[in-house]
Amino acid sequence: MTTELELRGITKRFPGVLACDGIDLTARRGEIHCLVGENGAGKTTLMSILYGLFPPDEGEMLVRGRPVRFNSPLDAIRLGLGMVHQAFKLFPSLTVAENVIFREEPAKLGWIDRKGAVARVRELADAYGLAVDPTAKVEDLPVGVLQRVEILKALYRDASILILDEPTAVLTPQERDRLFDVMRRLRDSGRTILFITHKLAEVMAVADRITVLRNGRAVAELDPAATTPEEISRHMTGRDVEPVRAGPSPSLGDVVLSVDALTVAGVHGLPSVSEVSFDVRSGEIVGIAAVAGNGQTELVEAIAGLREATAGTVTLRGVDITHLDVAARRRAGMCYVPEDRHRVGTAAAASVSENLLMGYQRTDTMKRGAWLRRGAVHTHAHRLREDYAIRVSGIDVAAGTLSGGNLQKVALAREMTHEAPLIIAEQPTRGVDIGAIEFIHTRLVAARDRGAAILLVSAELSEIQSLATRILVMFEGRIVAELDPDVADEAEIGLHMTGGRVAGA
């Protein structure tokens, strides 16, 4: 096959970090080339260089045999590259359709054909199973739907080289499989797809070739027909990684969280959550499975105090917290790992140390009078950095400079260390590598075993099935099924998530 893209000796340094260390990569026309590696291995940095977001410090890039140097993504787009970003690149004040067609607007009689644009975006969304309202404003959409908008942007431009950075994180199994079908059709039509994912089952399902990065270097190029997920994970981590299964709970205790007939208003006056009721007991993990946009985000925000409930109650250890603010709920015994680690979970401009301190800054351990104990603050930050393997050049660097997976570790480390009776973990392993997933799962199971009640919201059905004691499925703002993870398979859960019914059920 003809070489479509070649990277030679790509090197990129940031202060205190060698993100890419002489990486070579060749992608051929008409192939799906998977790029895998741990958080901080250099995957997203390498693809950002390819897309013109960063200049390389050393090395060269060739597209269809021609040396290129991109000063911006516009240069990359002009040469037929498209990218679905892990950190979204969208205009919040514009609609979905306006974001998708930006700089590629259809015209009619000299004016932007807005109706035609909406129709085209809706057609794409329907064709690829990406449920999105083209007229909705991006700022009103949950994280999962924003991912779909990014996918639509790339599909709309019909790029010859398509970079997909964790595109399946919020898709159901059925939607994921449809996306894979689309990827295969794009490949068969001669397009080149660079697919970044942490999910080794996905790699084995769609890859034509695999490049593994570790510590900023390309350490292996593998043929999926001649390798195994275990071998890939060993190249990624340098060790054997075993999936975590929670197993039965040692003992179930009292009800810690009780949600009764909770209703939360959505857009246009319609409820996004409608009369939802459930309990979470000490010593159990209750998993919520749902396609993005079906009310799970609003439900969690109402429980955490970030969104007002219009009806119903939320009780924590027998105390009605429905109308308490976030700080009071946390004092009552709640910790929260939000799905949006950028906007909600961390403060990008604050240092890693300051982010790890949040929630502890008023404790006697961390302050003396009105002043912080700097030694205690640094000790706390260094301990969590080591315990949670946060890869960062120093605890004083801005959190916004971290990779997505390391930023997730910052949010998780801060919250889990509180040892609260109730842990709300919303997409805790999104964008996190296989080694970190094992670590996070182990921590969640350990918290359950010490008696914590855990509400787990995840788009990863394998995660729900591995960890949850019970699975609650949400569809259009309601709980439509309660399933036993030892009995229900991925297909059955996915059918409930999309409003379908299992034959014979």
Secondary structure, DSSP 8 states (H G I E B T S, - for coil): --EEEEEEEEEEEETTEEEEEEEEEEEETT-EEEEEE-TTSSHHHHHHHHTTSS--SEEEEEETTEEE--SSHHHHHHTTEEEE-SS----TTSBHHHHHHTTS--EETTEE-HHHHHHHHHHHHHHTT----TTSBGGGS-HHHHHHHHHHHHHHHT-SEEEEESTTTT--HHHHHHHHHHHHHHHHTT-EEEEE-S-HHHHHHH-SEEEEEETTEEEEEE-GGG--HHHHHHHHHSS--------S-S---SEEEEEEEEEEE-GGG-EEEEEEEEEEETT-EEEEE--TTSSHHHHHHHHHTSS--SEEEEEETTEE-TT--HHHHHHHTEEEE-S-IIIII--TTSBHHHHHHTTTTTSTTTEETTEE-HHHHHHHHHHHHHHTT---S-TTSBGGGS-HHHHHHHHHHHHHTT--SEEEEESTTTT--HHHHHHHHHHHHHHHHTT-EEEEE-S-HHHHHHH-SEEEEEETTEEEEEE-TTT--HHHHHHHHTT---TT-
